[in-house]
């Protein structure tokens, strides 16, 4: 190993310190002699190494907590507390010394003036060292599940080693790191995040370098493969190009013409590069190889600097460290080749590597560091929040991941000891707490082998399709390993692969070039024009690794076409011959599948074709990733079964994904029996727009979890309540439908039992990045579903003044309120119906049933709100015309032209929006132009008809005629011609809506209130008219005012509201949900119903009770109404209202109609 001044000085001083310790320990009679004699040598060594003047060194002093006996701290150096002892040769002496050191450390941390100064403790008697490895005194990032065991003996919280130059070096480096910044998520973001000069300049330089790529080169090849993965993760980026690219351009110095995909590729490359440099620096410190530390590379000449960068991208690690797949060739290595000829990029890269000098790597390598997802905040800062929100990328908060793991433990899952998988692992948020806990336990062993470490790593696995997430997760694990990484060879079971689509057997022979055909084989699709052909002998992970090694070894002999075509072709032939020899040596007839007509000769034919495919890419300079890509793609196939599957899968609608991926997943949906569903009994089947999270859950149950294993995933609440979209999932049995059974006779047949649900929807935990309603659903496989399901709902503690720390569950928990209960199907006759929550502390809910009244949605302009929503200025004296002005701000279409004109009064209607309706009361805030025949409202005027009958309206609409023709058609397969006869049609305008009395219910509300909608005098239009209803309201037409008052009261009663909110989404109260309410048809001869109508009429704004009287008698009116409703539905007596979450006060927007100032019962 070549000489390096910094390492040589450190090693020399460590050797000298070792000699001095050995000498002193031989004659010293007590710890004071050891402490005083060795201090000067330590002080001089630290001054020579780090220039420390040692005001930071403190001799023995009193240290105690208020009310506790005073104890004397031996000495501290920087942030390291040292406990000197005369003798720690026996377990009893070690335990005593360890307890002393931990007590001193805890006392100093609880002292406000020194809380942040101390990060570890060391014990020594000159012959042995004890280094703290399990830190139970620092609870900053500890949670209730994975905190170090409080009963762990102090002796086991230290690693005990004989005095040696290596131990002395470790001590000196720990003390020296006190001058530097600890590696945390915040420190990495400050140093390398978007606000830093390092980030801005490096990203700009990388963007400029990426802009030079051309079709067919290696950079473009890697970009296309990265893009294929990102289009699956985010949905097609091309469809969002125009608006999102400007967000990135505003944050960074990207070329004006750069596309969104290219911008993200550069940002991901920068992030991956920073992650690699951090991991390499840590490994170099651990291995005592400063010349391999990137922080030292900035001083090298250009050739040496480029060589180091290329070795980084080639996966070379410091010293003899073997973490086999940490830096395997990935999709972000494109920049290294061009750095040699790009002076500006080299300059910025030198600044980047020099920035590592500010971080305290020895603390992570040798100290009691906590494994954490330290890279996630850096990633989140680099990708602008608005962009992440638009792409639907929201990372799981640490506290939510920890709470979910706690839920799994409470459900009986072996999360602390079993084999765990996260099928969409991201940066490792769910896995890192588990790895941290298992590594802490491992470090308490006296001896640790590579096999021990690998066993821990193999017990926790992750899969993700996102290349940058996989890089981050692997780096995070290496940071957790610290100096355990030296005990290689090690392999990290974090794979870049699709956990849903895996390589599969072709159904028939596949033709290739000319008339040649291949025997049966597996296919692996990539961004390349042709899929890779994989031989069937690849039947386990060992065989995949062998195939990878053979390909990489032989493909290295292939020469580039651009150098010499003939020589390149000859090199391919020679490499192919060697490949076949190696293949025949490692594979044999015994590896062939016995259930297929497939010989070893067939296998070699397929393998040769695969090698030729990769050899062509190597000739073109487009290789470097494909053998590793194949190995990773097979990881889900051979990963085996797991005791626990946990995570937060992507929440992306299936319909928004690339068509090719959708087509590939259709078979999986069908095999699971979740492809087609009838919306109502007897209706034709339709394909639900499923969420990918649903499919990940199904695959986790059927492919990855052991029989009797546990699956716990954060999924949309819609999975529990959507109807009919999630009914097939709520069968809790994966098997093809009867319609698909013949096509998939050997498909899944797996039952799973939902055992626990935590409903986080009221917390909205992903804000401000996204507004979501998640639940954590835990199921046990190979068990039939049974009800009820244990559950809990979480809400915010409005009385708490605690500033919640979102980094861990222990500190965040006091800011929340837990409501225990049970989930069960809302329908007693349909076990697949929406799951209803029943509070455990109150009486049971009323039973659901069938609503005698059918609700529907209000009208929808399909993107023409800015055209058809109008402000009425005034009306003519004869009332035939009104002056209107359309409101472009009502819509999201910049093409809408603002127009003010007189139009025919007959086509203008008041409109009740969702926000306009409160309990018992509606106050329409808008007007809408409906270009339909007022005499036959379902008939939409054609342009010709409108121009003849309503000339002024036609002229007024003409300026926005193009907008009307380019609207979004309804999601249902309606036969509409927006360019022709249906150009002016408004969806949802029906005869039902025109009836005299309607009952409206809010679509978006925590407790969706109802009100009677009837005709009133409209001053703007100068006539009595009943408002129309917007699609943000549900409505039902009734035959009389009395019937309307009855239905409103039934709906607004406490029993009905409690039942409804137990299974609805507060962001989308559907007609289907309202149809579950057990409301019988109105019968005027029924005395209870008549009493309810009278009470409802009195409460109604036009009733005989004033608002003040309603307010004064709120509780008694509510009780009276509830008692009548319970008699009508013949339910039990003594019903207890369910508790409602206490709301924080909010500022009222005075510009909006105030429907909340009329506080009728319940609301």
Secondary structure, 3 states (H helix, E strand, C coil): CCCCHHHHHHHHHHHHHHHHHHHHHHHCCCHHHHHHHHHHHHHHHHHHHHCCCCCCEECCEEECCCCCCCEEECEEECCEEEEECCCCCCHHHHHHHHHHHHHHHHHHHHCCCCCCCCCEEEEECCCEEEEECCCCCCCCCCCCCCCCCCCCCHHHHEEEEECCHHHHHHHHHHHHHHHCECCCHHHHHHHHCCCCHHHHHHHHHHHHHHCCCCCCCHHHHHHHHHHHHHHHHHCCHHHHHHHHHHHHHHHCCCCCCCCHHHHHHHHHHHHHHHHHHHHHHHHHHHCCCHHHCHHHHHHCCHHHHHHHHHHHHCCCCCCCCCECCCCCCCCCCHHHHHHCCCHHHHHHHHHHHHHHHHECHHHHHHCCCCCCCCCHHHHHHHCCHHHHHHHCCCCCCHHHHHHHHHHHHHCCCCCCCCCEEECCCCCCHHHHHHHHHHHHHHHCCCCCCHHHHHHHHHCEEEEECCHHHHHHHHHHHHHHHHHHHHCCCECCCEEECCCCCCCEECCCCEECCCCCEECCCEEECCCCCCCEEECCCCCCHHHHHHHHHHHHHHHCCCCCCCCCHHHHHHHHHHHHHHHHHHHHHHCCHHHCCCCCCCCHHHHHHHHHHHHHHHHHHHHCCCCCCHHHHHHHHHHHHHCCCEEEEEECCCCCEHHHCCHHHHHHHHHHHHHHCCCEEECCCCCCEEECCCEHHHHHHHHHHHHHEEEEEEEEEEEECHHHHCCCCCCCHHHCEEECCCCCCCCCCCCCEEEEEEEEEEECCCCCCCCCCCCCCEEEEEEEECCCCCCCEEEEEEEECCCCCCCCCCCCHHHHHHHEEEEEEEEEECCCCCCCCCEEEEECCCCCCCCCCCCCCCCEECEECCCCHHHHEEEEEEECCCCCEEEEEECHHHCCCCCCCCCEEEEEHHHEEEEECHHHEECCEECCCEEEECCEECCEEEEECCHHHHHHHCHHHHHHHHCCHHHHHCCCCCCCCCCCCCCCCCCCCCECCCCCCCCCEEEEEECCCCCCCEEEECCEEECCCCEEECCEEECCEEEEEECCHHHHHHHHHHHHCHHHHHHHHCCCECCECCHHHHCCCCCCCCCCCCHHHHHHHHHHHHHCCCCCCCHHHHHHCHHHHHHHHHHHHHHHCCCCCCCCCCCCCCCCCCCCCCCCCCCCCCCCCCC
